[in-house]
């Protein structure tokens, strides 16, 4: 058994805005395990300014993992507590390698194209006209749930945008989620939440900065909109999970396996959440279709009826071609379409 890793820069079709700035490219690394004709692929997805993995030792750590791949996931993972994206990539690479079909990590009706996953349509930050065009595009494509990133425009402009949506689409026809990405100050947060509540908002993700448990608990208690924790989960130690959820008492948590340390770590969060009557959904974290593949198949197996945040595949101009398609607001594994492994074959020739 051998393994190699390589970096792949994913290029956005259109620069995509968040409260942390404009994204034009996004870095991913792939771990490929090889033994004869058998192989497995995992993705380590990095988002500048959000991923907690130490940058200065990242490549060195990945190469060390590949050099010692025969030690197995359980042994290698012991040294990767501070590298959640590598944990996710390594875990899914082994899952891929050990499967009879390397791209079917969790066989199900989903991977047989007999069922699909309901997802939200993601609306990126940008000029008002750009956001309106995205919203129209998603609704025309059959989405009945959209998630709007807020925090970069003037708040009054954002309210006006949502107000105009509600004039055309009632809450019975369209679920609206918003994601503040920690953009609100605590002093203004409750006032903004009350104003947003006029428009039947399903939930808001991470209204204020992380590690302010008492302040977030106050907002969860007083807010007329359900609050979901997102960034709050990143870098939370095992022995803090229960305490954090009990203290804050959010309505939801949002799981990004690349940021919380993989699928097993995400399942730990699900168990703690269930013990505290907290619901959840999962989202991809700008992975290519390789990472999306693992997360989607895993989510389907969890039988949650929440709409998931899994529609990132079309963002990139140089994504890995895959069977994934989106129809009527649902993610499907369309088995007539095939994976394109040419990038991995090229790297294998160079590195092994």
Secondary structure in CASP SS format (residue, H / E / C, confidence):
PFRMAT SS
TARGET T0000
AUTHOR 0000-0000-0000
METHOD secondary structure of the structure
MODEL  1
X C 1.00
X E 1.00
X E 1.00
X E 1.00
X E 1.00
X E 1.00
X E 1.00
X E 1.00
X E 1.00
X E 1.00
X E 1.00
X E 1.00
X E 1.00
X E 1.00
X E 1.00
X E 1.00
X E 1.00
X E 1.00
X C 1.00
X C 1.00
X E 1.00
X E 1.00
X E 1.00
X E 1.00
X E 1.00
X E 1.00
X E 1.00
X E 1.00
X E 1.00
X E 1.00
X E 1.00
X E 1.00
X E 1.00
X E 1.00
X E 1.00
X C 1.00
X C 1.00
X E 1.00
X E 1.00
X E 1.00
X E 1.00
X E 1.00
X E 1.00
X E 1.00
X E 1.00
X C 1.00
X C 1.00
X C 1.00
X C 1.00
X C 1.00
X C 1.00
X C 1.00
X C 1.00
X C 1.00
X C 1.00
X C 1.00
X C 1.00
X H 1.00
X H 1.00
X H 1.00
X H 1.00
X H 1.00
X H 1.00
X H 1.00
X H 1.00
X H 1.00
X H 1.00
X C 1.00
X H 1.00
X H 1.00
X H 1.00
X C 1.00
X H 1.00
X H 1.00
X H 1.00
X H 1.00
X H 1.00
X C 1.00
X C 1.00
X C 1.00
X C 1.00
X C 1.00
X C 1.00
X H 1.00
X H 1.00
X H 1.00
X H 1.00
X H 1.00
X H 1.00
X H 1.00
X H 1.00
X H 1.00
X H 1.00
X H 1.00
X H 1.00
X H 1.00
X H 1.00
X H 1.00
X C 1.00
X C 1.00
X C 1.00
X C 1.00
X C 1.00
X C 1.00
X C 1.00
X C 1.00
X C 1.00
X C 1.00
X C 1.00
X C 1.00
X C 1.00
X C 1.00
X C 1.00
X C 1.00
X C 1.00
X C 1.00
X E 1.00
X E 1.00
X E 1.00
X C 1.00
X E 1.00
X E 1.00
X E 1.00
X C 1.00
X E 1.00
X C 1.00
X C 1.00
X H 1.00
X H 1.00
X H 1.00
X H 1.00
X H 1.00
X H 1.00
X H 1.00
X H 1.00
X H 1.00
X H 1.00
X H 1.00
X H 1.00
X H 1.00
X C 1.00
X C 1.00
X C 1.00
X C 1.00
X E 1.00
X E 1.00
X E 1.00
X E 1.00
X E 1.00
X C 1.00
X C 1.00
X C 1.00
X C 1.00
X C 1.00
X H 1.00
X H 1.00
X H 1.00
X H 1.00
X H 1.00
X H 1.00
X H 1.00
X H 1.00
X H 1.00
X H 1.00
X H 1.00
X H 1.00
X H 1.00
X H 1.00
X C 1.00
X C 1.00
X C 1.00
X C 1.00
X C 1.00
X C 1.00
X E 1.00
X E 1.00
X E 1.00
X E 1.00
X E 1.00
X C 1.00
X C 1.00
X C 1.00
X C 1.00
X C 1.00
X C 1.00
X H 1.00
X H 1.00
X H 1.00
X H 1.00
X H 1.00
X H 1.00
X H 1.00
X H 1.00
X H 1.00
X H 1.00
X H 1.00
X H 1.00
X H 1.00
X H 1.00
X C 1.00
X E 1.00
X E 1.00
X E 1.00
X E 1.00
X E 1.00
X C 1.00
X C 1.00
X C 1.00
X C 1.00
X C 1.00
X C 1.00
X C 1.00
X H 1.00
X H 1.00
X H 1.00
X H 1.00
X H 1.00
X H 1.00
X H 1.00
X H 1.00
X H 1.00
X H 1.00
X C 1.00
X C 1.00
X C 1.00
X E 1.00
X E 1.00
X E 1.00
X E 1.00
X C 1.00
X H 1.00
X H 1.00
X H 1.00
X C 1.00
X C 1.00
X C 1.00
X C 1.00
X H 1.00
X H 1.00
X H 1.00
X H 1.00
X H 1.00
X H 1.00
X H 1.00
X H 1.00
X H 1.00
X H 1.00
X H 1.00
X C 1.00
X C 1.00
X C 1.00
X E 1.00
X E 1.00
X E 1.00
X E 1.00
X C 1.00
X H 1.00
X H 1.00
X H 1.00
X H 1.00
X C 1.00
X C 1.00
X H 1.00
X H 1.00
X H 1.00
X H 1.00
X H 1.00
X H 1.00
X H 1.00
X H 1.00
X H 1.00
X H 1.00
X H 1.00
X H 1.00
X H 1.00
X C 1.00
X C 1.00
X C 1.00
X E 1.00
X E 1.00
X E 1.00
X E 1.00
X E 1.00
X C 1.00
X C 1.00
X C 1.00
X C 1.00
X C 1.00
X H 1.00
X H 1.00
X H 1.00
X H 1.00
X H 1.00
X H 1.00
X H 1.00
X H 1.00
X H 1.00
X H 1.00
X H 1.00
X H 1.00
X C 1.00
X C 1.00
X C 1.00
X C 1.00
X C 1.00
X C 1.00
X C 1.00
X E 1.00
X E 1.00
X C 1.00
X C 1.00
X C 1.00
X H 1.00
X H 1.00
X H 1.00
X E 1.00
X C 1.00
X C 1.00
X C 1.00
X C 1.00
X C 1.00
X C 1.00
X C 1.00
X E 1.00
X E 1.00
X E 1.00
X E 1.00
X C 1.00
X C 1.00
X E 1.00
X E 1.00
X E 1.00
X E 1.00
X C 1.00
X C 1.00
X C 1.00
X C 1.00
X C 1.00
X C 1.00
X C 1.00
X C 1.00
X H 1.00
X H 1.00
X H 1.00
X H 1.00
X H 1.00
X H 1.00
X H 1.00
X H 1.00
X H 1.00
X H 1.00
X C 1.00
END
